[in-house]
Amino acid sequence: MRRPRRWWGRKSTPAKVETYTRWSFHFFGVIEILVIVLSAVERAGPRLATGLALAAVAHAAVCMLVASRSLDWTLARRAQPVRLLWVLALLTSVIAVGAVGLAERGPRGDAVDSVAGTVFSVVLCFGAGVIALGVRDRRRVVALVGGFALGGGVVSFPLGLPGLAALAMACSVLVGGAFLAFTSIFSVWLLNAVYALDEAKETRTRLAVAEERLRFGRDLHDVMGRNLAVIALKSELAVQLSRRGRPEAEEQMIEVQRIAQESQREVRDVVRGYREVALEVELAGARGVLSAAGIVSEVTGETAGLPAEVQSALGWVVREATTNVLRHGNAEKCAVTVRITEGRVVLTVENDGVAEETGAGPSGGSGLVGLRERLSAVDGTLEAGRAGKDVFRLTAEVPLPADSPAVLEAAS
């Protein structure tokens, strides 16, 4: 039981939707087989029932193959299966005509005619619905379903049906084929929409990263552009003064040295500001990202009064834990709790969708190693592991200075 769950848990959301869609089309074939076989076993003899069952299995197998290849075609993974579509259309026609021949020249009786009518209508409905999956133009889909229904109505006359019954047969093929065709087209549209949304999500993430890089580059340009220009000018002036033997050259080089040291300090400030993480901002971002991913999130606790270095360390914990929840497992709920107790701030991140391979323990994963290094800078600790069935819990503890506002407020 764990292997199917592990296999399913490793799939992305679009891959899960694709698997569901693909197996739904295969299930259509199973339904076709069951309808024909049950009808034949109940109303026909063993030999006739066996023949009809083999015909149903052959038609359903081709339908499954056409559905799979057509689905790959709609996802731009292979060429349009034109030959298979014609094979399915030909096989559908042969089985439908064979059902007519069975009613005309087979064993006499209402039971045989009923079985032949069932095979005739079911094969036409499923054939039209599956072939529509491999046709992109909606007009062709309408013409396809209408043609199957019209042909079914015309060919049903040899079954001995009167005009009204033949019309009813044509309407049943039209309704059944149209329903299956609509189901096929809508399923493909939904699958393409899911893939498009997933691609848009990745694009949005890349744009956010690119925007942050642009901001960082802009800040560096603002800091270094003017200083480097001044250094270049003063260095050129110092060279000219030195060639003339002027003592002011030394003063200019001292000024260049001062500006270079100031530039180093400003660059460190920019990088430090880029790396600093605010806990409140990360909690709000985690809530938004989890909600966008369809995960119910619950964030509790206060972050006011926490020192900047503590907020930065715990902010990285929230960021890494949120990334792991999105990247691994299949969580439906995630709870983030921040509390202050006995001079320590405790951050807990718990989700209910841990995958088998990500719940080995607190020592796995380079991200956890990096978090421990950040927490060790503020004398903090990190624990990660299973906390129950399909539950993964990450706990970070950081001691607070005795004179911090959070500790004083808790003591009062």
C-alpha positions in Angstrom: 0.0 0.0 0.0 2.9 2.3 0.7 4.4 1.9 -2.8 1.3 3.3 -4.7 1.1 6.2 -2.2 4.8 6.9 -2.6 4.4 6.7 -6.4 1.4 9.1 -6.2 3.0 11.4 -3.7 6.1 12.0 -6.0 3.9 13.3 -8.8 3.2 17.0 -9.3 -0.3 18.3 -9.4 -0.5 18.5 -13.2 1.0 14.9 -13.4 -1.7 13.7 -11.0 -4.5 15.3 -13.1 -3.0 13.8 -16.3 -2.9 10.3 -14.7 -6.5 10.7 -13.5 -7.5 11.8 -17.0 -5.6 9.1 -18.8 -7.1 6.3 -16.6 -10.6 7.8 -16.9 -10.3 7.2 -20.6 -9.1 3.6 -20.0 -12.1 3.2 -17.6 -14.4 4.0 -20.5 -13.1 0.9 -22.3 -13.8 -1.2 -19.2 -17.3 0.1 -19.1 -17.8 -0.8 -22.7 -16.6 -4.3 -22.1 -18.8 -4.8 -19.1 -22.0 -3.5 -20.8 -21.5 -5.7 -23.9 -20.4 -8.8 -21.9 -23.1 -8.6 -19.3 -25.8 -8.1 -22.0 -24.4 -11.0 -24.1 -24.1 -13.4 -21.2 -27.6 -12.7 -20.0 -29.4 -13.0 -23.3 -27.2 -15.0 -25.7 -25.6 -18.5 -25.8 -22.1 -19.2 -24.6 -20.6 -19.3 -28.1 -22.2 -16.0 -29.2 -21.4 -14.4 -25.9 -17.7 -15.4 -26.2 -17.6 -13.9 -29.7 -19.2 -10.6 -28.7 -16.9 -10.4 -25.6 -13.8 -10.8 -27.8 -15.1 -8.1 -30.2 -15.8 -5.8 -27.2 -12.3 -6.4 -25.8 -10.7 -5.7 -29.2 -12.7 -2.5 -29.7 -12.0 -1.3 -26.1 -8.3 -2.0 -26.4 -8.1 0.1 -29.6 -10.1 2.8 -27.9 -7.7 2.9 -25.0 -4.7 3.0 -27.3 -6.3 5.8 -29.4 -7.2 7.8 -26.2 -3.6 7.5 -24.9 -2.0 8.5 -28.2 -4.5 11.3 -28.7 -3.9 12.6 -25.2 -0.1 12.7 -25.9 -0.9 14.6 -29.2 -2.9 17.2 -27.4 0.0 17.7 -25.0 2.4 18.2 -27.9 4.3 15.0 -27.1 3.8 13.1 -30.4 2.2 13.5 -33.8 -1.5 13.2 -34.4 -2.4 9.5 -34.5 -4.3 9.7 -37.8 -3.8 6.0 -38.8 -5.0 4.9 -35.4 -8.1 7.1 -35.7 -8.9 5.5 -39.1 -8.3 2.0 -37.6 -10.7 2.8 -34.8 -13.3 4.2 -37.2 -13.0 1.1 -39.4 -13.2 -1.3 -36.5 -16.2 0.5 -35.1 -18.0 0.2 -38.5 -17.1 -3.4 -38.9 -18.4 -4.3 -35.4 -21.6 -2.2 -36.0 -22.2 -3.9 -39.4 -21.5 -7.3 -37.8 -24.2 -6.5 -35.2 -26.6 -5.8 -38.0 -25.6 -9.0 -39.7 -26.1 -10.9 -36.4 -29.6 -9.5 -36.1 -30.4 -10.3 -39.8 -28.8 -13.8 -40.2 -28.0 -14.9 -36.7 -30.1 -17.0 -34.4 -33.7 -15.9 -34.3 -35.2 -14.4 -31.2 -35.8 -11.1 -29.4 -32.9 -11.7 -27.1 -30.4 -11.9 -30.0 -31.9 -8.8 -31.5 -31.6 -7.0 -28.2 -28.0 -8.0 -27.8 -27.2 -6.9 -31.3 -28.8 -3.5 -30.7 -26.8 -3.0 -27.5 -23.5 -3.8 -29.3 -24.5 -1.6 -32.2 -25.3 1.5 -30.1 -22.5 1.0 -27.5 -19.8 0.6 -30.1 -20.9 3.6 -32.0 -21.1 5.8 -28.9 -17.7 4.9 -27.6 -16.1 5.0 -31.0 -17.4 8.5 -31.7 -16.4 9.8 -28.3 -12.9 8.5 -28.4 -12.3 9.5 -32.0 -13.3 13.1 -31.0 -10.4 13.1 -28.6 -8.0 13.0 -31.6 -9.8 15.8 -33.6 -9.0 19.4 -32.8 -11.6 21.3 -34.9 -14.9 21.5 -33.1 -16.8 21.5 -36.4 -15.3 18.2 -37.3 -16.2 16.9 -33.9 -19.8 17.9 -34.4 -19.8 16.4 -37.9 -18.2 13.2 -36.6 -20.8 12.7 -33.9 -23.6 13.6 -36.2 -22.3 11.3 -38.9 -22.2 8.4 -36.5 -25.7 9.1 -35.3 -27.1 9.4 -38.9 -25.3 6.3 -39.9 -26.6 4.5 -36.9 -30.2 5.5 -37.7 -29.9 4.4 -41.4 -28.2 1.1 -40.7 -30.7 0.3 -37.9 -33.4 -0.5 -40.4 -32.0 -4.0 -41.1 -32.5 -4.7 -37.4 -36.2 -4.7 -38.1 -36.8 -1.5 -36.3 -39.7 0.8 -37.4 -39.0 4.4 -38.4 -39.7 5.8 -34.9 -37.5 3.2 -33.3 -34.7 3.9 -35.8 -35.0 7.5 -35.0 -34.7 6.7 -31.3 -31.6 4.6 -32.0 -30.0 7.5 -33.9 -30.9 9.9 -31.0 -29.4 7.5 -28.5 -26.2 7.3 -30.5 -26.2 11.1 -30.9 -26.6 11.7 -27.2 -24.2 9.1 -26.1 -21.5 10.0 -28.6 -22.0 13.7 -27.9 -21.7 13.1 -24.2 -18.5 11.1 -24.5 -17.0 13.6 -27.0 -17.8 16.5 -24.7 -16.3 14.6 -21.8 -13.1 14.0 -23.8 -12.8 17.6 -25.0 -13.5 19.0 -21.6 -11.0 16.7 -19.9 -8.3 17.7 -22.3 -9.1 21.4 -21.9 -9.0 21.0 -18.1 -5.6 19.2 -18.3 -4.2 21.9 -20.5 -5.4 24.5 -18.1 -3.8 22.8 -15.2 -0.5 22.6 -17.1 -0.8 26.3 -18.1 -1.4 27.3 -14.5 1.6 25.3 -13.3 3.7 26.9 -16.0 2.4 30.4 -15.0 3.3 29.7 -11.4 6.8 28.7 -12.4 7.0 31.8 -14.6 5.9 34.0 -11.7 8.5 32.5 -9.5 11.2 33.1 -12.1 10.0 36.7 -12.6 10.1 37.3 -8.8 13.7 36.0 -8.7 14.6 38.2 -11.7 13.0 41.2 -10.1 14.9 40.7 -6.9 18.2 40.3 -8.9 17.4 43.6 -10.7 16.7 45.3 -7.4 20.0 44.0 -6.0 21.9 45.1 -9.1 20.2 48.5 -9.0 21.2 49.0 -5.4 24.8 48.0 -6.2 24.9 50.4 -9.1 23.6 53.2 -7.0 26.2 52.5 -4.4 29.2 51.8 -6.6 28.6 53.9 -9.7 29.3 57.3 -8.2 32.2 56.0 -5.9 33.9 54.3 -8.8 33.6 57.4 -11.0 35.2 59.5 -8.2 37.9 57.0 -7.7 38.7 56.9 -11.4 38.9 60.8 -11.6 41.0 61.1 -8.4 43.3 58.4 -9.5 43.8 60.1 -12.9 44.4 63.4 -11.1 46.9 61.8 -8.7 48.8 60.3 -11.7 49.0 63.7 -13.4 50.2 65.4 -10.1 52.7 62.7 -9.6 54.2 63.1 -13.0 54.6 66.8 -12.3 56.2 66.1 -8.9 53.4 67.8 -7.0 53.0 66.8 -3.3 49.2 67.0 -3.7 49.3 63.5 -5.4 49.7 61.8 -2.0 46.6 63.5 -0.7 44.6 62.5 -3.7 45.7 58.8 -3.3 44.7 59.0 0.4 41.3 60.2 -0.6 41.1 57.4 -3.2 41.8 54.9 -0.4 39.2 56.5 1.9 36.5 56.3 -0.9 37.4 52.6 -1.6 37.1 51.7 2.0 33.8 53.5 2.2 32.6 51.7 -0.9 33.4 48.3 0.8 31.4 49.3 3.8 28.4 50.3 1.7 28.6 47.1 -0.3 28.6 45.1 2.9 25.5 47.1 4.1 23.7 46.3 0.8 24.5 42.6 1.0 23.5 42.5 4.7 20.2 44.2 3.9 19.7 41.7 1.1 20.3 38.7 3.3 18.3 39.9 6.3 14.9 38.3 6.6 12.0 39.7 8.6 10.0 37.0 10.4 6.7 38.8 10.1 7.2 39.3 6.3 8.2 35.6 5.9 5.1 34.5 7.8 2.8 36.6 5.6 4.6 35.3 2.5 4.3 31.7 3.6 0.6 32.1 4.3 0.1 33.6 0.8 2.2 30.9 -1.0 0.5 28.0 0.8 -2.9 29.4 0.1 -2.1 29.8 -3.6 -1.0 26.1 -3.6 -4.3 25.0 -2.2 -2.9 24.2 1.3 -4.9 25.4 4.3 -2.4 27.4 6.4 -2.7 28.5 10.0 -0.2 31.0 11.5 -0.4 31.9 15.2 1.9 33.8 17.5 3.4 37.3 17.9 6.7 38.4 16.5 6.8 41.9 18.0 9.7 42.6 20.3 12.0 39.9 18.9 15.6 41.0 18.2 16.6 41.5 14.6 19.1 38.6 14.5 16.5 36.2 16.0 13.8 37.3 13.5 16.3 36.9 10.6 17.3 33.3 11.7 13.7 32.2 12.3 12.6 33.9 9.0 15.0 31.6 7.1 13.5 28.7 8.9 10.0 29.7 7.8 11.2 30.2 4.2 13.0 26.8 4.0 10.1 24.9 5.7 7.6 26.4 3.4 9.7 25.5 0.4 9.9 21.9 1.6 6.1 21.7 2.1 5.6 22.8 -1.4 8.3 20.7 -3.0 7.9 17.5 -1.1 4.9 15.4 0.0 1.3 16.3 -0.7 0.2 18.4 2.2 -3.3 19.6 2.7 -2.8 21.5 5.9 0.2 23.4 7.4 0.4 25.1 10.8 3.1 27.6 11.8 3.2 28.6 15.5 5.5 31.1 17.2 5.5 31.3 21.0 7.8 32.6 23.7 8.4 30.4 26.7 11.0 30.5 29.5 13.2 33.1 27.7 13.2 31.2 24.4 11.2 31.7 21.2 9.9 28.5 19.7 8.9 28.2 16.0 7.0 25.1 14.9 6.1 24.2 11.4 3.9 21.1 11.0 2.3 19.6 7.9 0.2 16.5 7.1 1.6 15.5 3.8 5.1 14.3 4.4 6.4 11.9 1.7 8.1 8.6 2.6 11.6 9.8 1.5 11.4 13.2 3.1 10.5 12.1 6.6 13.6 10.1 7.4 14.7 12.3 10.3 16.2 15.6 11.3 19.6 14.9 9.7 18.4 14.7 6.1 18.6 17.4 3.5 21.1 20.2 2.8 18.5 22.8 3.6 18.2 21.6 7.2 22.0 21.7 7.5 22.0 25.3 6.4 19.3 26.2 8.8 21.3 24.7 11.7 24.2 26.8 10.7 22.1 30.0 10.8 20.5 29.0 14.1 23.9 28.2 15.7 24.9 31.8 15.1 22.3 32.8 17.6 22.7 29.7 19.9 19.5 28.1 18.4 18.6 24.5 17.8 16.6 22.7 15.1 14.7 19.4 15.3 12.9 17.9 12.3 11.1 14.5 11.9 7.9 12.6 12.0 5.3 13.5 14.6 2.7 10.9 13.7 1.3 9.2 10.7 1.9 11.3 7.6 2.8 14.3 9.9 6.2 16.1 9.7 7.2 18.6 12.3 10.0 21.1 12.3 10.9 22.9 15.6 13.4 25.7 16.0 14.3 27.2 19.4 16.3 30.4 19.9 17.2 31.8 23.3 16.4 35.5 23.9 18.5 38.1 25.6 17.3 38.8 29.1 16.8 42.5 28.3 14.9 41.9 25.1 11.4 43.5 24.9 9.7 40.1 24.4 11.2 38.6 27.5 10.4 41.7 29.6 6.8 41.7 28.3 6.4 38.0 29.1 7.8 38.4 32.6 5.5 41.3 33.4 
